[in-house]
């Protein structure tokens, strides 16, 4: 079988490996499509300090069950279209004990701390397999990144009385926009790219702001009657957007941080107190978030084709990654086709 590996910074190779077999409690997947995400891009650029050496990337998965080993529940059968929960949890750390396995202290994500899904076949414990009835294997590769945005909205406890500002209209930001809209909130999407902002409107954003062309603060004040948004979701991971999240959120508002800033961020902490802000981190996703995304995609209203920037075969993956490096703001998702 084929597998894609990142052996060093700026390198990506396709290798051959034996086809694995499923043991007790395991499922053998025929991988169909896998998405390249921002963490894979950072691994390729040598910036992902969490990635294991010479890792096989990929944790956004659309697959079909090839076979199952002994002791696998009867609802998991060959031919079933599925996606995968790509995170591990130890069951013993403080996060696991408090019911937050997505934030496990010792989590290892596929394609980062352990080898991922960019290969023809993969064996996983049955507990990580998520059936996705009525969704194509290609579209299943969109479920995990959208679930991360869905989880951020859950962290903020968004309701229909909220105004939610989302910084960043990439795949994770898109997930937050969709989920906040589904909950009835007024959504303001902020990005630097007008095409992404137009798509954000089609996905549920009420208003959009191009912060490169418009004055961010002036626009926000005008859209919120001078109050500011009750919720701000940071899905970029840059110093300016982290700072703007604190500056722009309403008094007694909530800020949810998804993005990883590569640089230290300096805050005037007086606003934390004066505004009595609730600041939340948001990491990965819970099973309920995966289920919510699946229900959304099953509706058939999502413009899925517009979320997929390119579909490439394994031999084209290196060139696709190089093009992403050249124009990072124009890419939603690149899918690798293993069919």
Secondary structure, 3 states (H helix, E strand, C coil): CEEEECCCCCCCEEEECCCCCCCCCEEEEEEEEEEECHHHHHHHCCCCCCCCCCCCCCCEEEEEEEEECCCCCCCCCCCCEEEECCCCCCCCCHHHHCCCHHHCCCCCCECCCECCCCECEEEEEHHHEEECCCCCHHHHCCHHHHHHHHHHHHHCCCCCCCEEEEECCCHHHHHHHHHHHHCCCEEEEEECCHHHHHHHHHCCCCEEEECCCCCHHHHHHHHCCCCCCCEEEECCCCHHHHHHHHHHCCCCCEEEECCCCCCCCCCCCHHHHHCCCEEEECCCCCHHHHHHHHHHHHCCCCCHHHHEEEEEEHHHHHHHHHHHHHCHHHCCEEEEECC
